[in-house]
């Protein structure tokens, strides 16, 4: 069976798993990839390095995996670029990432070295007019045809051998072997079939701890105090639905009593189906949902109300009573109208909090990429993608 893969090669001390997770999620923000897979393995024979192998799980529209890998890694915001940005955000600047996109189905051997200062790329591949090879940097792009001189009576094996000799100096794997001082292709093949762990591709991590961190990030951006005015008791159940642990963590860390902003309104929001003005529900408003007309249907779906949504983007009438609710898993958000009509909000709880923090920040280029990915993913999810 022919092997096709894309792998990032890196020193684990420079690239933590969180940078891999966020970087790939940002790069995939606008791609319709429902179940991306990322496995990490040490590289045998290349001491100090690991490889992260990416696969789409299922390319958008049922397309070819190699075509997807080529398009993704040639994109301006490719996975290694976004991973380097995420690593710098996590106080790991100055890292170097090597990449190989490889296939045995056709000749495709594409190697890259990425640093904050730029990239170098060497490749050999089958082009529209035959075999071609190239070298590319931000300031240079050279592409040449690879000629193979064969006698008319050459056998298939002789043709394969001649092809290998002709393209070997141009292969991306040859370039990476010289960079790393070890045979790279064999090491990657070995690591591909011996994964050590899986890294989930996520823009923001789930769970109570990460949610508390996101709330504190938001507090810092808004110059607020962690936990000010937080209720002494845990959030109450609503119609028999217990508050998810992530919401309890949110309630403990959020600033409920900022004297500089007593209304505590988030205006002009636009992420997925969350559009308009939002205010997180206070304890008395949570308790009032015990009497909220029509909330029984939402409670039957184990939805817990966390915020009220209003504004012109929602239209008038009953739409003004829209509620943002949290699923029992503590991650998925829903927009509930009239207590009965529920639709996916788009962002997860953690993604929504990061969106709020970024929305009120002076953003770097990397943060612009992140908020763009948050909005793209939320849009796709809210549309059922």
Secondary structure, DSSP 8 states (H G I E B T S, - for coil): ---EEEEEEE-TTTS-HHHHHHHHHHHTTTS--SS-EEEEEE-TTSTT-EEEEEE-SS-GGG--HHHHHHHHHHSTT-HHHHHHHHHHHTT-TT--EEEEEEETTTTEEEEEEEETTEEEEEEEEEETTEEEEEEEETTEEEEEE------TT--HHHHHHHHHHHHHTT-HHHHHHHHHTS-HHHHHHHHHTS--EE----SS--SHHHHHHHHHHHHHHTT--TTTT--SS----BTTB---HHHHHHHHHS-S--TT-TT--EEEEEETTEEEEEEE--HHHHHHTTS-TTHHHHHHTT-EEEEEEESGGG-SGGGGGEEEEE-TTSSEEEEEETTTEEEEEEEEHHHHHHHHHHHTS---HHHHHHHHHHHHHHHHHHTT-
